[in-house]
């Protein structure tokens, strides 16, 4: 989900959705290595199908998931009590990690649904 529009310098501007979804800052980057909550390390390689991913820092009260390996204050997912933001579209991943990103995407959406609704 692309939550920001870009200014004339290519930097995202912040809108009301950043506040709703708990994003303190966002930078667009290409490929990186991420540490998942279960200790698994998952790589996202640059692709010709997408230009990059959103590297996000969460606001207080929100949790970062899929932390960047070298900067654990930033990551590729931000979770709130009833919200979840992915900084990429897993369906566009082209390399051997594609199935892992798909599983993570589906599992995190399931985790967002209140347990009584499941």
N, C-alpha and C positions, 0 to 999 in steps of 0.2 A: 504494500500500500504506500503510495507516494503522498506523504502528508504535507509536504511543503511545496510552494511555488518557488521559483528561482528568481533572484534579482539579476541585474545586468552583468554582474561579475560571476554568475553561475553558482552563487551561494544560496541555500534555501532561506526563504523568509518564514517566519513562524506565524502560525495562525491558531485559531481556537482549538483545532484538533490536537495540537501538540500538548496543550494543557489537559484536555480530556483524556488523552492516551498516555499521559505521564512522561512526555519526552522533554528533557531539559535542553539537550542539544543534539544536533544531527549533522553528520558529514557524509558525503557520498564517496565511497571508496571502491576499489577493484580488488577481488580476491583476498583471502585471509585465512587464518587458522583459528578455530573456535573451540573452547572448552565447554562441554555440556555438563549439566548437573550430575549426571551419572558417572562423570569422569572420562567419558569418551571424548576423543579429539576428532573434530570433523573439519575438513578443508573445503573451502569454496574457491574454486579456480575461476579466473576471468573467462567469460564466454562471449561468443559472438551474438547470442540470443538476448543478453541483457548487458547493460553498460556498467553495472556495479551493484553495490548494496548500501543500505543505510546503516552507518555506524552510529549507534544511539547511546546517549547517557540518560539514565532515568531521573525523574524528579523524585524528591523524598516521598516515601510511601509506595513507590513502585519498585519492581524487581527486574534486574537485568538477567536475561537468559542467553545462552550461547555467547559467553564472554570471549572477547578477543584474547588470544593467548598471551600477547605481550602488553595488553592494557585492560585489566580486568574490571575497570570502571565503565567500559564501553562494551557494547555487544550488538547482536543482530536481532534480538527480540526483547521487548519490554512488556512485562505483565503487571496488570493492576488487579484489583479485586474482581472486576467483571470485564476486563479488557485484555486484549492481546494484540501486539503489533509485531509483524514480521518485517524485517528490512530487506527482504528479497522475495522473489516468487519461486518457490521450490520446483514448480513444474517446468521451469526453464533451465534448470541445471542439466548440463550435458555430459558430465564426466561420470566416473564410477561411483561417486558419492550420491548420485541422483536418488536411489531408493532410500538411502538413509535420511536425506532431507525430506523426502515425501513422508516417511514414517514419523519423523519429528514434527512436521507440520500438522499431520492428522492428530497425533498424540497431544500436542499442546492445545489444539482446538477442543478436544475431548476434555482435557484438564480444566478448561475455562467454563464448561457447562456445570452448573451446580449439581451436586451429587443426587439430590432428590429428583432432578429432571431426567436422570439417566435411566 
